[in-house]
Amino acid sequence: MVGLDGRNAFVTGAGGGIGRAVVRALAAAGANVAAADLSEAAAEDSAAEARELGVAASAHVLDVSRPDGIAEALDDAAERLGELSLGATCAGVIEVAAALELSERQWDRTLGVNLKGTFFVLQELARRFRAGRTDGRLVAVASVAGRSGRTDVVDYAVSKAGVISVVRSLALALAPGVRVNAVCPGVVDTPMTEAIHSHRSAETGLTVQESMNEITGRIPLGAMATPEQVASVIAFLLSDEAGHVTGQSINVCGGLERD
Ligand SMILES: NC(=O)c1ccc[n+]([C@@H]2O[C@H](COP(=O)([O-])OP(=O)(O)OC[C@H]3O[C@@H](n4cnc5c(N)ncnc54)[C@H](O)[C@@H]3O)[C@@H](O)[C@H]2O)c1
């Protein structure tokens, strides 16, 4: 397991399937964790799980799509835990809609949370790393959808392609002091995946389980990822073990995408 003793991490979407696993992975590696989520209860639960692993943790209500709240949340986290040096952006939303039915409202919401929200959280963290001359590390959660496109979540795929691009640019802008990477999960066993397949099953007539089996059948390793399998790659990218890795987007998709 990687070691993150003495580090303080800020995690968005910390109450969701992947975010919660990231909070646990970082806490298990010894980092103190600030758990931020739109949902106060989810952020609190996630912080409580980190404390059970023996580290300090704080909970923060934050809507990442409203950048004016980000600095305040980071100040609060730094006051409670100490100077931040790690960041993981896991907040994200998805709505299923055929490409020709996609509305402007949905486009703006998805890009507001997934792309704008990710960028401004990373920017605000990086400003602090620079000001404190901290060797900070950042990881954003993108998606394989951002590489190859999707017919019924076009806005989502665009937002994740944007995250991959943000990571490339910030890695250049912040080198050599700060490393910035992304993970691109394929299909992960979380509430988001269940929601997608509930929607698709209404369209296709398949049950939710049949719809999930259909996608799982296309994954070379034969299963969805667990949130923990995504979180362990994020913890690695945030650790010294990934000391020469920056600007990369690493697929964690069981071979579904190979580029
Ligand atoms: N589940 C998958 O198969 C999968 C695949 C690829 C990428 N991803 C990405 O992984 C990330 C986590 O997804 P998940 O599967 O854990 O989903 P999830 O729905 O379980 O968790 C998402 C979390 O983000 C929070 N959130 C939503 N909007 C927010 C906002 N405006 N501000 C702050 N928090 C907000 C939610 O409250 C929730 O806790 C997302 O970026 C998602 O796009 C997921």
The ligand as an SDF file (V2000), in Angstrom:
LIG
                    3D

 44 48  0  0  0  0  0  0  0  0999 V2000
  -19.6110    5.0580  -12.0200 N   0  0  0  0  0  0  0  0  0  0  0  0
  -18.9510    4.9160  -13.1680 C   0  0  0  0  0  0  0  0  0  0  0  0
  -19.0790    3.8940  -13.8680 O   0  0  0  0  0  0  0  0  0  0  0  0
  -18.0070    5.9880  -13.6070 C   0  0  0  0  0  0  0  0  0  0  0  0
  -17.2760    5.7650  -14.7940 C   0  0  0  0  0  0  0  0  0  0  0  0
  -16.4010    6.7470  -15.2130 C   0  0  0  0  0  0  0  0  0  0  0  0
  -16.2580    7.9160  -14.5160 C   0  0  0  0  0  0  0  0  0  0  0  0
  -16.9990    8.1120  -13.3840 N   0  0  0  0  0  0  0  0  0  0  0  0
  -16.8200    9.3840  -12.6910 C   0  0  0  0  0  0  0  0  0  0  0  0
  -16.4360    9.1390  -11.3500 O   0  0  0  0  0  0  0  0  0  0  0  0
  -16.8680   10.2330  -10.5410 C   0  0  0  0  0  0  0  0  0  0  0  0
  -17.6350    9.6750   -9.3310 C   0  0  0  0  0  0  0  0  0  0  0  0
  -18.7500    8.9560   -9.8380 O   0  0  0  0  0  0  0  0  0  0  0  0
  -19.5470    7.8780   -8.9640 P   0  0  0  0  0  0  0  0  0  0  0  0
  -19.7770    6.7220   -9.8410 O   0  0  0  0  0  0  0  0  0  0  0  0
  -18.9020    7.7270   -7.6520 O   0  0  0  0  0  0  0  0  0  0  0  0
  -20.9380    8.6360   -8.8370 O   0  0  0  0  0  0  0  0  0  0  0  0
  -21.8730    8.9160   -7.5590 P   0  0  0  0  0  0  0  0  0  0  0  0
  -23.1250    9.4370   -8.1440 O   0  0  0  0  0  0  0  0  0  0  0  0
  -21.8890    7.7440   -6.6700 O   0  0  0  0  0  0  0  0  0  0  0  0
  -21.0850   10.0880   -6.8050 O   0  0  0  0  0  0  0  0  0  0  0  0
  -21.0110   11.4030   -7.3050 C   0  0  0  0  0  0  0  0  0  0  0  0
  -20.8840   12.3270   -6.1210 C   0  0  0  0  0  0  0  0  0  0  0  0
  -20.7220   13.6670   -6.6180 O   0  0  0  0  0  0  0  0  0  0  0  0
  -21.5250   14.5150   -5.8320 C   0  0  0  0  0  0  0  0  0  0  0  0
  -21.8750   15.7240   -6.5900 N   0  0  0  0  0  0  0  0  0  0  0  0
  -22.7270   15.8160   -7.6350 C   0  0  0  0  0  0  0  0  0  0  0  0
  -22.7990   17.0930   -8.0380 N   0  0  0  0  0  0  0  0  0  0  0  0
  -21.9680   17.8050   -7.2500 C   0  0  0  0  0  0  0  0  0  0  0  0
  -21.6340   19.1770   -7.1750 C   0  0  0  0  0  0  0  0  0  0  0  0
  -22.1860   20.0800   -8.0040 N   0  0  0  0  0  0  0  0  0  0  0  0
  -20.7390   19.5700   -6.2490 N   0  0  0  0  0  0  0  0  0  0  0  0
  -20.1900   18.6700   -5.3910 C   0  0  0  0  0  0  0  0  0  0  0  0
  -20.5040   17.3560   -5.3930 N   0  0  0  0  0  0  0  0  0  0  0  0
  -21.3760   16.9430   -6.3250 C   0  0  0  0  0  0  0  0  0  0  0  0
  -22.7570   13.6950   -5.4840 C   0  0  0  0  0  0  0  0  0  0  0  0
  -23.4370   14.2190   -4.3490 O   0  0  0  0  0  0  0  0  0  0  0  0
  -22.1380   12.3310   -5.2370 C   0  0  0  0  0  0  0  0  0  0  0  0
  -21.7790   12.1580   -3.8850 O   0  0  0  0  0  0  0  0  0  0  0  0
  -17.7230   11.1180  -11.4260 C   0  0  0  0  0  0  0  0  0  0  0  0
  -16.9340   12.1820  -11.9080 O   0  0  0  0  0  0  0  0  0  0  0  0
  -18.0830   10.2070  -12.5700 C   0  0  0  0  0  0  0  0  0  0  0  0
  -18.3440   10.9110  -13.7460 O   0  0  0  0  0  0  0  0  0  0  0  0
  -17.8650    7.1780  -12.9150 C   0  0  0  0  0  0  0  0  0  0  0  0
  1  2  1  0
  2  3  2  0
  2  4  1  0
  4  5  1  0
  4 44  2  0
  5  6  2  0
  6  7  1  0
  7  8  2  0
  8  9  1  0
  8 44  1  0
  9 10  1  0
  9 42  1  0
 10 11  1  0
 11 12  1  0
 11 40  1  0
 12 13  1  0
 13 14  1  0
 14 15  2  0
 14 16  1  0
 14 17  1  0
 17 18  1  0
 18 19  2  0
 18 20  1  0
 18 21  1  0
 21 22  1  0
 22 23  1  0
 23 24  1  0
 23 38  1  0
 24 25  1  0
 25 26  1  0
 25 36  1  0
 26 27  1  0
 26 35  1  0
 27 28  2  0
 28 29  1  0
 29 30  1  0
 29 35  2  0
 30 31  1  0
 30 32  2  0
 32 33  1  0
 33 34  2  0
 34 35  1  0
 36 37  1  0
 36 38  1  0
 38 39  1  0
 40 41  1  0
 40 42  1  0
 42 43  1  0
M  CHG  2   8   1  16  -1
M  END
$$$$
